[in-house]
Amino acid sequence: MISNIQFQVNLEREIQELTELEKKLKLRLANAPEGTLYIGKAGKGNYSQYHIRHQGKLTYLPVRKQELATMLAQKAYDEKALAIIESRLKEAKKLLKKYEVPIEALYSKLSDEKKKLITPIVSTDEMFVKEWYEMHPGSANPYQNNSAIYTERGEVVRSKSEKILADLFFRRKIPYVYEPMLEVGNGKIVYPDFLLLHVKQRKTYIYEHFGMMDHPEYIKNTLEKLSLYSENGYWYGDKLLFSFETSINPLNTKNVEKMLNRFISKTCQK
């Protein structure tokens, strides 16, 4: 079922991309010259004589009007491309409507008494989030934490920036876990700052905040960690998100907000 959710997300993205292409082609065609291009044989297999057909009349285009021939050829291509895009867009929108009522919503709408009698074929968001937390217990980093900095949710974190981030996730109702244990491949264990859950997509992101980027040794360790992630298929924007900070450039929460808007949620997820 997760694959179906991802299919819906991909379909929405496809519709957005097709819509942008449709606008681009319509704008280009609105500024295209009238008429169509006809290419005739010049002899010995050469196709170098260009003509413009307009209102049923065929007119020869001399070499000096090569630019017009190019524009007409582009116009013909754009018209065919637009027809394909409009057809795909129409069918994609029809298909998306079939996903407007998610299967998991069927269980959510039942009475409490009926819920006791039914095992849903697909977990509701609440069920999935609960299972996700159980799979990823937090505060698993064995490195001692002597901080007295508490998040709004009551966890002890190692820095003020981590508190700012945790509280931001909490206010936006993004499920998060602080310092879980994670195996990234070949038995290599890491303790990322956070795991975040995109509830709708049922997708987990690693979130790292690199807070001392003006210290050479810290930079070295950061690059090694990012390399480890990439070697095991964790790419920025796909499974990995991160932010940076130095002593003179503190955590930019506006940029973090934009990142969350782009990859997880514009407001809350429920």
MOCORMO-V478212 format. One record per pair of residues at least 4 apart in sequence whose ideal C-beta (glycine too) atoms are under 6 Angstrom apart, sorted by the first residue. I is the first residue (numbers start at 1). GAP is how many residues later the second one is. Records with the same first field share a line. If there is no record, write none. Layout:
I = GAP  GAP
This chain:
1 = 121
2 = 200
5 = 197
8 = 91
9 = 192
11 = 85
14 = 78
15 = 77
18 = 67  70  71
21 = 64
22 = 63
25 = 53  57
28 = 50
29 = 49
32 = 43
33 = 38
34 = 20
35 = 17  18  19
36 = 17
37 = 32  35  36
38 = 13  15
39 = 8  11
40 = 9
42 = 4  6  7
50 = 11  19
51 = 7  9
52 = 7  9
53 = 5
61 = 4  8
88 = 4
101 = 4
103 = 19
104 = 18  20
107 = 13  17
108 = 16
110 = 4  5
123 = 4  5
125 = 74
129 = 46
132 = 65
136 = 41  44  59
138 = 39  40  42
139 = 40
140 = 40  41
141 = 38  50
145 = 11  13
147 = 9  11
149 = 8  14
150 = 6
151 = 4  6  12  15  16
152 = 15  18
153 = 17
155 = 23
157 = 5  6
158 = 4
159 = 52
161 = 48  50  84  90
165 = 44
169 = 5  7
172 = 96
173 = 95
174 = 22  90
175 = 22
176 = 18  20
177 = 18
178 = 16
179 = 12
180 = 15
182 = 8
183 = 6
184 = 4  6  48
185 = 47
192 = 14  16
193 = 15  16
194 = 13
195 = 9
196 = 9  11
197 = 7
198 = 5  66
199 = 70
205 = 36
206 = 34
207 = 34
208 = 34
209 = 34
210 = 12  34
211 = 34
212 = 6
213 = 31  33
214 = 32  33
229 = 5  11
234 = 5  6
236 = 4
241 = 18
243 = 13
245 = 5  6
260 = 4
261 = 5
265 = 4
